[in-house]
Amino acid sequence: MSISNNEVLKRFTNLEIKMESQINSLETRIEKMQERFNKDLEEIKKSQYIMKNAKNEIKKHSGGNK
């Protein structure tokens, strides 16, 4: 059974379109993950800032012995 050049070209084109679609989907997922990561990182930084300030306040009110 032989496949015509035209059929090979159609299959190749379909495969290329599917691959491009998958790549675009992965790029979108990566962008969303990056956004979530950046938001989480900002929350961690805020928490660290709050904890540092709380620690300094505790030190200030306890005489700074710790």
PQR file of N, CA, C, O and H, with PARSE charges and radii, in Angstrom:
ATOM      1  N   MET A   1       0.844  -1.171   0.000 -0.4000 1.5000
ATOM      2  CA  MET A   1       0.000   0.000   0.000 -0.0000 2.0000
ATOM      3  C   MET A   1       0.895   1.241   0.000  0.5500 1.7000
ATOM      4  O   MET A   1       1.736   1.414   0.882 -0.5500 1.4000
ATOM      5  N   SER A   2       0.711   2.052  -0.946 -0.4000 1.5000
ATOM      6  CA  SER A   2       1.540   3.235  -1.126 -0.0000 2.0000
ATOM      7  C   SER A   2       0.732   4.485  -0.806  0.5500 1.7000
ATOM      8  O   SER A   2      -0.458   4.572  -1.108 -0.5500 1.4000
ATOM      9  H   SER A   2       0.027   1.912  -1.663  0.4000 1.0000
ATOM     10  N   ILE A   3       1.402   5.446  -0.193 -0.4000 1.5000
ATOM     11  CA  ILE A   3       0.748   6.709   0.158 -0.0000 2.0000
ATOM     12  C   ILE A   3       1.251   7.772  -0.814  0.5500 1.7000
ATOM     13  O   ILE A   3       2.446   7.865  -1.093 -0.5500 1.4000
ATOM     14  H   ILE A   3       2.369   5.376   0.052  0.4000 1.0000
ATOM     15  N   SER A   4       0.336   8.551  -1.310 -0.4000 1.5000
ATOM     16  CA  SER A   4       0.724   9.591  -2.263 -0.0000 2.0000
ATOM     17  C   SER A   4       1.462  10.717  -1.546  0.5500 1.7000
ATOM     18  O   SER A   4       1.336  10.897  -0.335 -0.5500 1.4000
ATOM     19  H   SER A   4      -0.634   8.475  -1.083  0.4000 1.0000
ATOM     20  N   ASN A   5       2.217  11.450  -2.311 -0.4000 1.5000
ATOM     21  CA  ASN A   5       2.938  12.595  -1.750 -0.0000 2.0000
ATOM     22  C   ASN A   5       1.969  13.613  -1.157  0.5500 1.7000
ATOM     23  O   ASN A   5       2.250  14.248  -0.141 -0.5500 1.4000
ATOM     24  H   ASN A   5       2.319  11.303  -3.294  0.4000 1.0000
ATOM     25  N   ASN A   6       0.838  13.748  -1.808 -0.4000 1.5000
ATOM     26  CA  ASN A   6      -0.173  14.682  -1.326 -0.0000 2.0000
ATOM     27  C   ASN A   6      -0.696  14.254   0.053  0.5500 1.7000
ATOM     28  O   ASN A   6      -0.881  15.087   0.940 -0.5500 1.4000
ATOM     29  H   ASN A   6       0.610  13.232  -2.633  0.4000 1.0000
ATOM     30  N   GLU A   7      -0.925  12.970   0.217 -0.4000 1.5000
ATOM     31  CA  GLU A   7      -1.403  12.449   1.504 -0.0000 2.0000
ATOM     32  C   GLU A   7      -0.336  12.618   2.588  0.5500 1.7000
ATOM     33  O   GLU A   7      -0.662  12.962   3.723 -0.5500 1.4000
ATOM     34  H   GLU A   7      -0.774  12.293  -0.503  0.4000 1.0000
ATOM     35  N   VAL A   8       0.905  12.384   2.258 -0.4000 1.5000
ATOM     36  CA  VAL A   8       2.008  12.571   3.205 -0.0000 2.0000
ATOM     37  C   VAL A   8       2.061  14.034   3.638  0.5500 1.7000
ATOM     38  O   VAL A   8       2.230  14.335   4.819 -0.5500 1.4000
ATOM     39  H   VAL A   8       1.170  12.104   1.335  0.4000 1.0000
ATOM     40  N   LEU A   9       1.917  14.930   2.677 -0.4000 1.5000
ATOM     41  CA  LEU A   9       1.941  16.348   2.980 -0.0000 2.0000
ATOM     42  C   LEU A   9       0.780  16.741   3.891  0.5500 1.7000
ATOM     43  O   LEU A   9       0.961  17.531   4.818 -0.5500 1.4000
ATOM     44  H   LEU A   9       1.780  14.685   1.718  0.4000 1.0000
ATOM     45  N   LYS A  10      -0.404  16.199   3.634 -0.4000 1.5000
ATOM     46  CA  LYS A  10      -1.572  16.476   4.482 -0.0000 2.0000
ATOM     47  C   LYS A  10      -1.322  15.996   5.909  0.5500 1.7000
ATOM     48  O   LYS A  10      -1.592  16.718   6.870 -0.5500 1.4000
ATOM     49  H   LYS A  10      -0.550  15.557   2.881  0.4000 1.0000
ATOM     50  N   ARG A  11      -0.811  14.785   6.042 -0.4000 1.5000
ATOM     51  CA  ARG A  11      -0.544  14.231   7.368 -0.0000 2.0000
ATOM     52  C   ARG A  11       0.501  15.059   8.109  0.5500 1.7000
ATOM     53  O   ARG A  11       0.370  15.342   9.300 -0.5500 1.4000
ATOM     54  H   ARG A  11      -0.592  14.199   5.262  0.4000 1.0000
ATOM     55  N   PHE A  12       1.530  15.434   7.377 -0.4000 1.5000
ATOM     56  CA  PHE A  12       2.585  16.238   7.979 -0.0000 2.0000
ATOM     57  C   PHE A  12       2.031  17.585   8.435  0.5500 1.7000
ATOM     58  O   PHE A  12       2.338  18.045   9.535 -0.5500 1.4000
ATOM     59  H   PHE A  12       1.636  15.205   6.409  0.4000 1.0000
ATOM     60  N   THR A  13       1.231  18.205   7.606 -0.4000 1.5000
ATOM     61  CA  THR A  13       0.628  19.498   7.942 -0.0000 2.0000
ATOM     62  C   THR A  13      -0.271  19.372   9.162  0.5500 1.7000
ATOM     63  O   THR A  13      -0.225  20.219  10.054 -0.5500 1.4000
ATOM     64  H   THR A  13       0.982  17.832   6.713  0.4000 1.0000
ATOM     65  N   ASN A  14      -1.083  18.329   9.212 -0.4000 1.5000
ATOM     66  CA  ASN A  14      -1.950  18.102  10.380 -0.0000 2.0000
ATOM     67  C   ASN A  14      -1.131  17.904  11.653  0.5500 1.7000
ATOM     68  O   ASN A  14      -1.468  18.425  12.716 -0.5500 1.4000
ATOM     69  H   ASN A  14      -1.121  17.641   8.488  0.4000 1.0000
ATOM     70  N   LEU A  15      -0.066  17.151  11.521 -0.4000 1.5000
ATOM     71  CA  LEU A  15       0.804  16.915  12.672 -0.0000 2.0000
ATOM     72  C   LEU A  15       1.445  18.222  13.130  0.5500 1.7000
ATOM     73  O   LEU A  15       1.540  18.493  14.327 -0.5500 1.4000
ATOM     74  H   LEU A  15       0.207  16.728  10.658  0.4000 1.0000
ATOM     75  N   GLU A  16       1.877  19.014  12.179 -0.4000 1.5000
ATOM     76  CA  GLU A  16       2.488  20.305  12.503 -0.0000 2.0000
ATOM     77  C   GLU A  16       1.493  21.211  13.229  0.5500 1.7000
ATOM     78  O   GLU A  16       1.854  21.866  14.207 -0.5500 1.4000
ATOM     79  H   GLU A  16       1.800  18.794  11.206  0.4000 1.0000
ATOM     80  N   ILE A  17       0.265  21.252  12.766 -0.4000 1.5000
ATOM     81  CA  ILE A  17      -0.775  22.071  13.400 -0.0000 2.0000
ATOM     82  C   ILE A  17      -1.038  21.594  14.826  0.5500 1.7000
ATOM     83  O   ILE A  17      -1.172  22.406  15.742 -0.5500 1.4000
ATOM     84  H   ILE A  17      -0.028  20.720  11.971  0.4000 1.0000
ATOM     85  N   LYS A  18      -1.111  20.283  15.011 -0.4000 1.5000
ATOM     86  CA  LYS A  18      -1.332  19.734  16.359 -0.0000 2.0000
ATOM     87  C   LYS A  18      -0.174  20.088  17.283  0.5500 1.7000
ATOM     88  O   LYS A  18      -0.382  20.447  18.442 -0.5500 1.4000
ATOM     89  H   LYS A  18      -1.002  19.623  14.268  0.4000 1.0000
ATOM     90  N   MET A  19       1.036  19.986  16.770 -0.4000 1.5000
ATOM     91  CA  MET A  19       2.206  20.308  17.587 -0.0000 2.0000
ATOM     92  C   MET A  19       2.218  21.787  17.973  0.5500 1.7000
ATOM     93  O   MET A  19       2.528  22.129  19.114 -0.5500 1.4000
ATOM     94  H   MET A  19       1.205  19.695  15.828  0.4000 1.0000
ATOM     95  N   GLU A  20       1.887  22.649  17.041 -0.4000 1.5000
ATOM     96  CA  GLU A  20       1.831  24.081  17.339 -0.0000 2.0000
ATOM     97  C   GLU A  20       0.781  24.376  18.402  0.5500 1.7000
ATOM     98  O   GLU A  20       0.995  25.198  19.293 -0.5500 1.4000
ATOM     99  H   GLU A  20       1.636  22.372  16.114  0.4000 1.0000
ATOM    100  N   SER A  21      -0.343  23.702  18.297 -0.4000 1.5000
ATOM    101  CA  SER A  21      -1.408  23.882  19.277 -0.0000 2.0000
ATOM    102  C   SER A  21      -0.957  23.437  20.665  0.5500 1.7000
ATOM    103  O   SER A  21      -1.223  24.116  21.657 -0.5500 1.4000
ATOM    104  H   SER A  21      -0.517  23.034  17.574  0.4000 1.0000
ATOM    105  N   GLN A  22      -0.280  22.302  20.731 -0.4000 1.5000
ATOM    106  CA  GLN A  22       0.220  21.803  22.013 -0.0000 2.0000
ATOM    107  C   GLN A  22       1.260  22.748  22.600  0.5500 1.7000
ATOM    108  O   GLN A  22       1.274  22.989  23.808 -0.5500 1.4000
ATOM    109  H   GLN A  22      -0.065  21.751  19.925  0.4000 1.0000
ATOM    110  N   ILE A  23       2.123  23.279  21.756 -0.4000 1.5000
ATOM    111  CA  ILE A  23       3.149  24.221  22.220 -0.0000 2.0000
ATOM    112  C   ILE A  23       2.485  25.474  22.776  0.5500 1.7000
ATOM    113  O   ILE A  23       2.870  25.969  23.835 -0.5500 1.4000
ATOM    114  H   ILE A  23       2.112  23.083  20.776  0.4000 1.0000
ATOM    115  N   ASN A  24       1.491  25.982  22.061 -0.4000 1.5000
ATOM    116  CA  ASN A  24       0.781  27.177  22.541 -0.0000 2.0000
ATOM    117  C   ASN A  24       0.099  26.911  23.876  0.5500 1.7000
ATOM    118  O   ASN A  24       0.109  27.758  24.769 -0.5500 1.4000
ATOM    119  H   ASN A  24       1.179  25.580  21.200  0.4000 1.0000
ATOM    120  N   SER A  25      -0.485  25.741  24.001 -0.4000 1.5000
ATOM    121  CA  SER A  25      -1.139  25.371  25.249 -0.0000 2.0000
ATOM    122  C   SER A  25      -0.120  25.303  26.393  0.5500 1.7000
ATOM    123  O   SER A  25      -0.386  25.782  27.496 -0.5500 1.4000
ATOM    124  H   SER A  25      -0.492  25.053  23.275  0.4000 1.0000
ATOM    125  N   LEU A  26       1.021  24.719  26.128 -0.4000 1.5000
ATOM    126  CA  LEU A  26       2.068  24.627  27.154 -0.0000 2.0000
ATOM    127  C   LEU A  26       2.591  26.006  27.527  0.5500 1.7000
ATOM    128  O   LEU A  26       2.841  26.283  28.700 -0.5500 1.4000
ATOM    129  H   LEU A  26       1.237  24.331  25.232  0.4000 1.0000
ATOM    130  N   GLU A  27       2.756  26.867  26.537 -0.4000 1.5000
ATOM    131  CA  GLU A  27       3.219  28.222  26.822 -0.0000 2.0000
ATOM    132  C   GLU A  27       2.229  28.954  27.727  0.5500 1.7000
ATOM    133  O   GLU A  27       2.630  29.668  28.647 -0.5500 1.4000
ATOM    134  H   GLU A  27       2.553  26.643  25.584  0.4000 1.0000
ATOM    135  N   THR A  28       0.954  28.775  27.464 -0.4000 1.5000
ATOM    136  CA  THR A  28      -0.079  29.408  28.291 -0.0000 2.0000
ATOM    137  C   THR A  28      -0.024  28.870  29.714  0.5500 1.7000
ATOM    138  O   THR A  28      -0.114  29.632  30.676 -0.5500 1.4000
ATOM    139  H   THR A  28       0.629  28.195  26.717  0.4000 1.0000
ATOM    140  N   ARG A  29       0.122  27.560  29.844 -0.4000 1.5000
ATOM    141  CA  ARG A  29       0.203  26.959  31.184 -0.0000 2.0000
ATOM    142  C   ARG A  29       1.435  27.463  31.932  0.5500 1.7000
ATOM    143  O   ARG A  29       1.365  27.730  33.132 -0.5500 1.4000
ATOM    144  H   ARG A  29       0.195  26.941  29.062  0.4000 1.0000
ATOM    145  N   ILE A  30       2.551  27.594  31.238 -0.4000 1.5000
ATOM    146  CA  ILE A  30       3.783  28.074  31.863 -0.0000 2.0000
ATOM    147  C   ILE A  30       3.605  29.517  32.325  0.5500 1.7000
ATOM    148  O   ILE A  30       4.046  29.876  33.416 -0.5500 1.4000
ATOM    149  H   ILE A  30       2.607  27.377  30.263  0.4000 1.0000
ATOM    150  N   GLU A  31       2.964  30.342  31.503 -0.4000 1.5000
ATOM    151  CA  GLU A  31       2.712  31.734  31.886 -0.0000 2.0000
ATOM    152  C   GLU A  31       1.841  31.809  33.131  0.5500 1.7000
ATOM    153  O   GLU A  31       2.108  32.613  34.025 -0.5500 1.4000
ATOM    154  H   GLU A  31       2.607  30.050  30.616  0.4000 1.0000
ATOM    155  N   LYS A  32       0.810  30.987  33.199 -0.4000 1.5000
ATOM    156  CA  LYS A  32      -0.067  30.977  34.369 -0.0000 2.0000
ATOM    157  C   LYS A  32       0.691  30.508  35.615  0.5500 1.7000
ATOM    158  O   LYS A  32       0.509  31.056  36.702 -0.5500 1.4000
ATOM    159  H   LYS A  32       0.593  30.334  32.473  0.4000 1.0000
ATOM    160  N   MET A  33       1.533  29.499  35.450 -0.4000 1.5000
ATOM    161  CA  MET A  33       2.336  29.019  36.576 -0.0000 2.0000
ATOM    162  C   MET A  33       3.285  30.105  37.054  0.5500 1.7000
ATOM    163  O   MET A  33       3.481  30.276  38.257 -0.5500 1.4000
ATOM    164  H   MET A  33       1.681  29.054  34.567  0.4000 1.0000
ATOM    165  N   GLN A  34       3.877  30.843  36.111 -0.4000 1.5000
ATOM    166  CA  GLN A  34       4.787  31.924  36.474 -0.0000 2.0000
ATOM    167  C   GLN A  34       4.050  33.012  37.247  0.5500 1.7000
ATOM    168  O   GLN A  34       4.573  33.545  38.226 -0.5500 1.4000
ATOM    169  H   GLN A  34       3.717  30.704  35.134  0.4000 1.0000
ATOM    170  N   GLU A  35       2.838  33.341  36.808 -0.4000 1.5000
ATOM    171  CA  GLU A  35       2.031  34.348  37.508 -0.0000 2.0000
ATOM    172  C   GLU A  35       1.719  33.897  38.929  0.5500 1.7000
ATOM    173  O   GLU A  35       1.835  34.679  39.873 -0.5500 1.4000
ATOM    174  H   GLU A  35       2.414  32.908  36.013  0.4000 1.0000
ATOM    175  N   ARG A  36       1.319  32.619  39.082 -0.4000 1.5000
ATOM    176  CA  ARG A  36       1.030  32.095  40.423 -0.0000 2.0000
ATOM    177  C   ARG A  36       2.282  32.106  41.296  0.5500 1.7000
ATOM    178  O   ARG A  36       2.227  32.455  42.475 -0.5500 1.4000
ATOM    179  H   ARG A  36       1.225  31.984  38.315  0.4000 1.0000
ATOM    180  N   PHE A  37       3.395  31.725  40.707 -0.4000 1.5000
ATOM    181  CA  PHE A  37       4.661  31.716  41.440 -0.0000 2.0000
ATOM    182  C   PHE A  37       4.997  33.126  41.928  0.5500 1.7000
ATOM    183  O   PHE A  37       5.375  33.315  43.084 -0.5500 1.4000
ATOM    184  H   PHE A  37       3.439  31.442  39.749  0.4000 1.0000
ATOM    185  N   ASN A  38       4.856  34.114  41.039 -0.4000 1.5000
ATOM    186  CA  ASN A  38       5.167  35.496  41.417 -0.0000 2.0000
ATOM    187  C   ASN A  38       4.248  35.991  42.528  0.5500 1.7000
ATOM    188  O   ASN A  38       4.701  36.678  43.443 -0.5500 1.4000
ATOM    189  H   ASN A  38       4.549  33.960  40.100  0.4000 1.0000
ATOM    190  N   LYS A  39       2.959  35.649  42.458 -0.4000 1.5000
ATOM    191  CA  LYS A  39       2.025  36.042  43.519 -0.0000 2.0000
ATOM    192  C   LYS A  39       2.412  35.382  44.834  0.5500 1.7000
ATOM    193  O   LYS A  39       2.432  36.038  45.875 -0.5500 1.4000
ATOM    194  H   LYS A  39       2.591  35.090  41.715  0.4000 1.0000
ATOM    195  N   ASP A  40       2.720  34.089  44.794 -0.4000 1.5000
ATOM    196  CA  ASP A  40       3.124  33.376  46.003 -0.0000 2.0000
ATOM    197  C   ASP A  40       4.401  33.969  46.589  0.5500 1.7000
ATOM    198  O   ASP A  40       4.529  34.104  47.806 -0.5500 1.4000
ATOM    199  H   ASP A  40       2.704  33.556  43.948  0.4000 1.0000
ATOM    200  N   LEU A  41       5.334  34.318  45.725 -0.4000 1.5000
ATOM    201  CA  LEU A  41       6.592  34.901  46.180 -0.0000 2.0000
ATOM    202  C   LEU A  41       6.344  36.244  46.866  0.5500 1.7000
ATOM    203  O   LEU A  41       6.955  36.534  47.895 -0.5500 1.4000
ATOM    204  H   LEU A  41       5.230  34.208  44.737  0.4000 1.0000
ATOM    205  N   GLU A  42       5.466  37.053  46.314 -0.4000 1.5000
ATOM    206  CA  GLU A  42       5.123  38.332  46.934 -0.0000 2.0000
ATOM    207  C   GLU A  42       4.488  38.117  48.311  0.5500 1.7000
ATOM    208  O   GLU A  42       4.789  38.844  49.258 -0.5500 1.4000
ATOM    209  H   GLU A  42       4.970  36.817  45.478  0.4000 1.0000
ATOM    210  N   GLU A  43       3.614  37.122  48.417 -0.4000 1.5000
ATOM    211  CA  GLU A  43       2.995  36.817  49.712 -0.0000 2.0000
ATOM    212  C   GLU A  43       4.035  36.381  50.731  0.5500 1.7000
ATOM    213  O   GLU A  43       3.958  36.761  51.899 -0.5500 1.4000
ATOM    214  H   GLU A  43       3.369  36.531  47.648  0.4000 1.0000
ATOM    215  N   ILE A  44       4.996  35.596  50.302 -0.4000 1.5000
ATOM    216  CA  ILE A  44       6.071  35.156  51.204 -0.0000 2.0000
ATOM    217  C   ILE A  44       6.887  36.355  51.665  0.5500 1.7000
ATOM    218  O   ILE A  44       7.222  36.469  52.845 -0.5500 1.4000
ATOM    219  H   ILE A  44       5.059  35.288  49.353  0.4000 1.0000
ATOM    220  N   LYS A  45       7.206  37.246  50.734 -0.4000 1.5000
ATOM    221  CA  LYS A  45       7.973  38.445  51.095 -0.0000 2.0000
ATOM    222  C   LYS A  45       7.203  39.306  52.097  0.5500 1.7000
ATOM    223  O   LYS A  45       7.789  39.830  53.045 -0.5500 1.4000
ATOM    224  H   LYS A  45       6.934  37.153  49.776  0.4000 1.0000
ATOM    225  N   LYS A  46       5.901  39.452  51.890 -0.4000 1.5000
ATOM    226  CA  LYS A  46       5.081  40.224  52.825 -0.0000 2.0000
ATOM    227  C   LYS A  46       5.092  39.573  54.204  0.5500 1.7000
ATOM    228  O   LYS A  46       5.230  40.252  55.221 -0.5500 1.4000
ATOM    229  H   LYS A  46       5.425  39.027  51.120  0.4000 1.0000
ATOM    230  N   SER A  47       4.944  38.253  54.227 -0.4000 1.5000
ATOM    231  CA  SER A  47       4.939  37.525  55.502 -0.0000 2.0000
ATOM    232  C   SER A  47       6.274  37.676  56.215  0.5500 1.7000
ATOM    233  O   SER A  47       6.313  37.869  57.430 -0.5500 1.4000
ATOM    234  H   SER A  47       4.832  37.701  53.401  0.4000 1.0000
ATOM    235  N   GLN A  48       7.366  37.591  55.467 -0.4000 1.5000
ATOM    236  CA  GLN A  48       8.688  37.751  56.073 -0.0000 2.0000
ATOM    237  C   GLN A  48       8.850  39.152  56.660  0.5500 1.7000
ATOM    238  O   GLN A  48       9.407  39.317  57.746 -0.5500 1.4000
ATOM    239  H   GLN A  48       7.335  37.434  54.480  0.4000 1.0000
ATOM    240  N   TYR A  49       8.366  40.147  55.945 -0.4000 1.5000
ATOM    241  CA  TYR A  49       8.441  41.527  56.418 -0.0000 2.0000
ATOM    242  C   TYR A  49       7.650  41.687  57.724  0.5500 1.7000
ATOM    243  O   TYR A  49       8.121  42.299  58.683 -0.5500 1.4000
ATOM    244  H   TYR A  49       7.913  40.013  55.063  0.4000 1.0000
ATOM    245  N   ILE A  50       6.448  41.127  57.734 -0.4000 1.5000
ATOM    246  CA  ILE A  50       5.600  41.211  58.930 -0.0000 2.0000
ATOM    247  C   ILE A  50       6.267  40.499  60.108  0.5500 1.7000
ATOM    248  O   ILE A  50       6.294  41.021  61.222 -0.5500 1.4000
ATOM    249  H   ILE A  50       6.065  40.630  56.955  0.4000 1.0000
ATOM    250  N   MET A  51       6.803  39.308  59.854 -0.4000 1.5000
ATOM    251  CA  MET A  51       7.454  38.563  60.937 -0.0000 2.0000
ATOM    252  C   MET A  51       8.691  39.295  61.451  0.5500 1.7000
ATOM    253  O   MET A  51       8.938  39.324  62.657 -0.5500 1.4000
ATOM    254  H   MET A  51       6.782  38.884  58.949  0.4000 1.0000
ATOM    255  N   LYS A  52       9.462  39.883  60.550 -0.4000 1.5000
ATOM    256  CA  LYS A  52      10.654  40.624  60.969 -0.0000 2.0000
ATOM    257  C   LYS A  52      10.255  41.804  61.841  0.5500 1.7000
ATOM    258  O   LYS A  52      10.876  42.059  62.873 -0.5500 1.4000
ATOM    259  H   LYS A  52       9.261  39.860  59.571  0.4000 1.0000
ATOM    260  N   ASN A  53       9.213  42.526  61.423 -0.4000 1.5000
ATOM    261  CA  ASN A  53       8.747  43.657  62.225 -0.0000 2.0000
ATOM    262  C   ASN A  53       8.233  43.201  63.584  0.5500 1.7000
ATOM    263  O   ASN A  53       8.509  43.838  64.601 -0.5500 1.4000
ATOM    264  H   ASN A  53       8.709  42.318  60.584  0.4000 1.0000
ATOM    265  N   ALA A  54       7.491  42.108  63.603 -0.4000 1.5000
ATOM    266  CA  ALA A  54       6.977  41.577  64.868 -0.0000 2.0000
ATOM    267  C   ALA A  54       8.128  41.175  65.787  0.5500 1.7000
ATOM    268  O   ALA A  54       8.096  41.444  66.988 -0.5500 1.4000
ATOM    269  H   ALA A  54       7.267  41.591  62.777  0.4000 1.0000
ATOM    270  N   LYS A  55       9.121  40.546  65.229 -0.4000 1.5000
ATOM    271  CA  LYS A  55      10.290  40.124  66.012 -0.0000 2.0000
ATOM    272  C   LYS A  55      11.000  41.348  66.591  0.5500 1.7000
ATOM    273  O   LYS A  55      11.392  41.352  67.758 -0.5500 1.4000
ATOM    274  H   LYS A  55       9.147  40.327  64.253  0.4000 1.0000
ATOM    275  N   ASN A  56      11.160  42.382  65.771 -0.4000 1.5000
ATOM    276  CA  ASN A  56      11.808  43.602  66.257 -0.0000 2.0000
ATOM    277  C   ASN A  56      10.995  44.270  67.359  0.5500 1.7000
ATOM    278  O   ASN A  56      11.560  44.782  68.325 -0.5500 1.4000
ATOM    279  H   ASN A  56      10.841  42.379  64.823  0.4000 1.0000
ATOM    280  N   GLU A  57       9.672  44.267  67.219 -0.4000 1.5000
ATOM    281  CA  GLU A  57       8.811  44.847  68.259 -0.0000 2.0000
ATOM    282  C   GLU A  57       8.926  44.066  69.562  0.5500 1.7000
ATOM    283  O   GLU A  57       8.979  44.650  70.645 -0.5500 1.4000
ATOM    284  H   GLU A  57       9.213  43.851  66.433  0.4000 1.0000
ATOM    285  N   ILE A  58       8.965  42.754  69.450 -0.4000 1.5000
ATOM    286  CA  ILE A  58       9.099  41.907  70.643 -0.0000 2.0000
ATOM    287  C   ILE A  58      10.447  42.195  71.326  0.5500 1.7000
ATOM    288  O   ILE A  58      10.521  42.321  72.549 -0.5500 1.4000
ATOM    289  H   ILE A  58       8.922  42.279  68.570  0.4000 1.0000
ATOM    290  N   LYS A  59      11.494  42.296  70.526 -0.4000 1.5000
ATOM    291  CA  LYS A  59      12.822  42.597  71.088 -0.0000 2.0000
ATOM    292  C   LYS A  59      12.803  43.957  71.775  0.5500 1.7000
ATOM    293  O   LYS A  59      13.343  44.111  72.871 -0.5500 1.4000
ATOM    294  H   LYS A  59      11.435  42.194  69.533  0.4000 1.0000
ATOM    295  N   LYS A  60      12.179  44.944  71.133 -0.4000 1.5000
ATOM    296  CA  LYS A  60      12.142  46.299  71.662 -0.0000 2.0000
ATOM    297  C   LYS A  60      11.410  46.340  73.000  0.5500 1.7000
ATOM    298  O   LYS A  60      11.840  47.032  73.922 -0.5500 1.4000
ATOM    299  H   LYS A  60      11.740  44.819  70.243  0.4000 1.0000
ATOM    300  N   HIS A  61      10.310  45.604  73.109 -0.4000 1.5000
ATOM    301  CA  HIS A  61       9.510  45.638  74.340 -0.0000 2.0000
ATOM    302  C   HIS A  61      10.013  44.693  75.418  0.5500 1.7000
ATOM    303  O   HIS A  61       9.596  44.791  76.572 -0.5500 1.4000
ATOM    304  H   HIS A  61       9.961  45.041  72.360  0.4000 1.0000
ATOM    305  N   SER A  62      10.907  43.780  75.054 -0.4000 1.5000
ATOM    306  CA  SER A  62      11.441  42.865  76.064 -0.0000 2.0000
ATOM    307  C   SER A  62      12.835  43.296  76.499  0.5500 1.7000
ATOM    308  O   SER A  62      13.509  42.565  77.225 -0.5500 1.4000
ATOM    309  H   SER A  62      11.246  43.701  74.117  0.4000 1.0000
ATOM    310  N   GLY A  63      13.263  44.442  76.075 -0.4000 1.5000
ATOM    311  CA  GLY A  63      14.565  44.939  76.478 -0.0000 2.0000
ATOM    312  C   GLY A  63      15.669  44.573  75.521  0.5500 1.7000
ATOM    313  O   GLY A  63      16.828  44.913  75.761 -0.5500 1.4000
ATOM    314  H   GLY A  63      12.716  45.035  75.485  0.4000 1.0000
ATOM    315  N   GLY A  64      15.345  43.888  74.443 -0.4000 1.5000
ATOM    316  CA  GLY A  64      16.332  43.542  73.434 -0.0000 2.0000
ATOM    317  C   GLY A  64      17.322  42.481  73.859  0.5500 1.7000
ATOM    318  O   GLY A  64      18.417  42.392  73.304 -0.5500 1.4000
ATOM    319  H   GLY A  64      14.403  43.612  74.248  0.4000 1.0000
ATOM    320  N   ASN A  65      16.950  41.678  74.837 -0.4000 1.5000
ATOM    321  CA  ASN A  65      17.861  40.647  75.346 -0.0000 2.0000
ATOM    322  C   ASN A  65      17.901  39.398  74.481  0.5500 1.7000
ATOM    323  O   ASN A  65      18.745  38.528  74.700 -0.5500 1.4000
ATOM    324  H   ASN A  65      16.061  41.750  75.289  0.4000 1.0000
ATOM    325  N   LYS A  66      17.022  39.290  73.517 -0.4000 1.5000
ATOM    326  CA  LYS A  66      16.957  38.052  72.742 -0.0000 2.0000
ATOM    327  C   LYS A  66      17.419  38.268  71.342  0.5500 1.7000
ATOM    328  O   LYS A  66      17.431  37.330  70.545 -0.5500 1.4000
ATOM    329  H   LYS A  66      16.336  39.996  73.339  0.4000 1.0000
TER
END
